[in-house]
C-alpha cells in the first residue's frame, strides 16, 4: 500500500454468516459462538438423517423361508407398523429437511446472529481504544511508516482495533426477512447521529419572494454533511476511512458508537432516512379533478450543495 493513502484494515471482501463470524474470531482473537438456535437446528437435521437411514425392514421372501411359520403373523404385524412409519417419514423427509435447513440458515441472517455476536464482544472498549489511537496518530493514519515512527504502540492499536470494528456490519441481514424486517444501512451499525432539527417548509407561507423554508444555510449544510458522510464513507471500500474520520471528530454530528442490537441499528436506519429531507407542512390537498390524491405531509430532498432558493 502507498505510504500516503486512506487506511484499509484488510481486503474489501464481503462475507456473511459463518464466514463473517470466523473473520471476527480472528480479528478479536477470541472464540465467538454461533447462536444456540443454529446448534438446535443442526441437531434436528442430524436426527432426521438418522430416521431416514433406519428404514430397513425384513424382506418378505427371507421371512417365509427362514422364520418359523407360527411367528409369521407377529412378524407381519411388526413389519406393517414399521412400513407405515417408514412411508410417513419418506413422504415428509424432503420438505422437513428443507424447512430445517432454511430455518438454520435464517439464524445466520437475522437479528439472532447480530445480537448474539455483539453480546460476546467488548465493542465499546474497542471504540474507545480505536478513537484514542486515531487521535494520537492524527494525519499519520494515512502514512503507515510515519505512524509507526511517531507512535508505534498507537499505530499497532489503531490497526488492531480498526480490524475489530471494520466488518461488524457483515453481521447484518442481507435481505428483507419474511416478517418484513427492514434492510439495515451498514453505517447504522457504527454511527450515532446527533439530535438535529428537521428541515421544514411551510407551504402556506409561499410567496413570490418567500418559498416557505423555515431553516437557514447552516442547518441545511449539516443535513447535507451527514448524508454525504453516511453514503460516501461507509461503502464496502471506504468503511476504514469512515471509521477513522468519525473517530477523529471530522464529522461533528456523528459519533462512533456500535449498535448493541439489530433493533437499535434499524432505528438508526429509519432516523438516517429523514436526514436531508424537507418536510412540507400545511400543503393544500391537490384538486381531485386533476387525478391526484391529497398530498398531506410530503418531503423533498436538499443536500449540502443544493441551492435553497430552487
N, C-alpha and C positions, 0 to 999 in steps of 0.2 A: 504494500500500500504506500502511495506517495507520502512524503513527510507532512505536507500541508493538504489535508483532505478531511472532509467530515468523518468523524469517528464511526466505525462499524464494529459491532460487538460479535459479529460472525457472519456466516453466509445467509443470504436472504432467501432461504428455503422455507416453504410453508409445510408445516407438519400439523397433525391433529391426532386426537385420541391417544392411543398407547405411545405413539412416536413422540408426541408433544410431552407426555409425562416422562419418557426416557430422557429427552433433552433436558428437562428441568431437573431431573435427578442428578445429571452430570453437572449442570450449572450451579446447583445449590449444594452439591456434594453431600447429599443425604438421600435416604430411602424415601420415596414418595409412593404411597399405596394407591391402588385403584379403588373406586367406591365399592363398598360391600355388596351393593346391588349387582355389580358386574360379576363378582365371585359367585353370587347366588344363582344367576342365570347360567353361568358356566357349569355349576354343579348340576343344574336341572338338565342341561343338554347332555352331560355325561350319563346321567341316569336314564334318559330317554334312549341313548345309544345302547345301554345295557339291555333295556327292554326289547329293543328290536333285534338284538343279537341272540336272545334266548327264546327263539320261536321254533326250535327243532322238536317235533313230536315223534311218536312211534310210527314207523312205517307199517301200513296195514298188512302187506304181504309178510313182513317179518313177524308180525303179531300172530297171524294164523298158522304160521309154520313153526313157531318156537314157543308161544305162550300156551300154557295148559288151557284146554277148552273151557273148563269151568271158571277161568279168570277172564274170558273174553268180554263178558258183559261189563264187569267193573273197569276193565281197561278201556273199552269203548266209551263208557260214561266219562272217564277222566279225560280221554282224548277229545270228546265232544266239547267239554267245558274249556279245555285248553285251546281248541280250534276257534271257538267263539271269541275268546280273549285275544288270540293271535290275529284274527280277522279284524277285530276292533282296532288293535294297535296299528296294524298295517294300513288300514283305511285312513287313519288320522295322523300317521307319522310325519308325512311331508309338511302338512300345514302346521303341525305342532313344532317341528324343527325350525321352520321359517319364522314362526312367531317368536320363539325363544331367542333365535339369532338376532332378529331385529330389535327385540327388547334389550338384549345385552349391548348391541351397538349404540342404542339410544342413550345408555348410561354414559357413553363417552362423547355425546354430542348434545349435552343438556346442562341445566343448572346443577345436576347431580355431580358431574365431573368438576366444574368450575368451583363450586362451593367446597367440595371435599378436598381438592388440592390446595386452594388458598388457605384453608384452615390449618394445613400442615406446615406452612412456611411463615417465616417472620418477614412479611412484606414491608411492614412499617420500619423495621430495623434496616432492611436493605435500602429503602428510600433515604433514610437519614444518613447512612454511610455513603451512599452514592452522591447525595447532594453535597455533603461536606467535601468529598474528594473533587467533585466537579468545580466547586467554588475555589478550592485550593489551587487547582491547575489553571483556572481562567482560560485565556485564549489558547493555551498549550494543549487543550484537549484534542485539538486537530493536528498536533505535531507530536508524534509518539516519542521521538528522540529527545526533544526539548522537555516533554513532560517527565520522562524518566530522569533526565539530568536535573531538572528543577526539584522534583519531589518524588523519588522512586516509590516510596510507600503509598503515597496518594495515587500515583499512576496505576499501581497494581490494584489498589482498592477500587479505583474508578472502573477499570475493565472488569474486575471480578463481580462487583455489584451490578454493573450495567448488564452483564450477561444474564444475571439472575432475573432482572426485570424485563429484559428485551423481548422475550417471547411469551410472556404471560397471556397476551391476547389470543394465543393459539389454543387456549382452553375454552374459548367462546364457541357456542354452537355455530355451525357453518351454514345453517339454513333455518327457515321458519319451522317450528315444530308443529305437530298435528293439533296442538291446543292453541295455536295462534301466537305463541311466544315470539316477540319481535326480534328481528335481526339486530344485533348489538354492534354499535360502532367500536372499532378497536381502541380508539382514543379514550373511550369512556372507561376502559379498564384502568387507565393511568391518571386521568385528569379530573380535578375538581374545579368547577368554574365559579368564579366569584359572583355574588349577587349583583345583578346588573339591571338597570331599568329597561323596560321594553321600549321598542320604537313604536310610537303611537302617531297615527294620522287621523285627525278628526275630519271626517268627510263633510260635516255640516259647516265647517269653517273655511271651505274652499272659496277663494276669491280669485280674481284675475292676478292679484299680486301676492296672494297667500294660498298655499296649497294645503293648509291644514296640518302640516307637520308640527309635532309638539316636542321636538328634540333638536339638539344642536349638532354641529360637526364632530365635537369631541365624543359624544355618545355613539354616533354613527361609526366613527373611526374605531372605537373599542369593539363594537359588534363585528366589524369587518376584520379586525386583527384576530379576534378569537376564531372566526370562521376559517381564515387563511391558515392559522397555525394548526387547527384540527385537521383540515383537509390536505395540507401540504407537508406537514411534519410528522404525520403518523400513518404513512403508507408503508408497504412492505419494505421499501428500500430506504425510508427516511426515519424510521422509529428511533434508531440510535441517536440521531441528531435531535429529534424532537424531545426525547427524554433529557438529553444534555442541556438543551436550551431552556426548558422549563425549570430544571434543577438550578440553573444559573440565574433564574429570575428574568429572562429575556422576554417573557410573555406575562406581564403583570397581572392579568386577570385569570391566569391558570396556575394551579398548584399541583405538584406531583403527589398523588395520594391514591394508592391502589384500592379499587373497589373490593370489598371483602366478600360480597355475594354477587351472583349474576343479577339478582333483583336490583341491587344498587347500581350496577353498570347499565341496566336497562332504563332506570330512572334518569341517569345522567344522559343517556342517548336521547330520551324524549326532551330533556332540557336543551340539549345542543341543537335540536331541530328548530327551536324557537329563536335561536341567536341569528341575528341578521335579517329577520323577517319583520316587516312593518305591519302592525295590527291596525286595520281600519275600523274605526268606530263611527257610530251614527250614520251608517251608509244607508241611503234610501233604497227600498226594495225596487228591483227592476220592474218595468212595466210588463204585466203578464202577457199583453198582446204581442210583445216582442219575441215571445218564445223562451225568455229567460226566467229562471226561478229566482225568488227573492235571495239577495246576496247574503244578508245577515252580516256576521263578522267575517271579514276576509283578510288576506295578507298579501303583501308584496315583498320583494327582497331588495335590500340595499346592502352593498358590500363596501369595503373600505375605500375603493376607488370610484364609487358611484357618485354622480352629481345629484345632490339632493333636490335641485330645482327641476329635475326632469319630470 
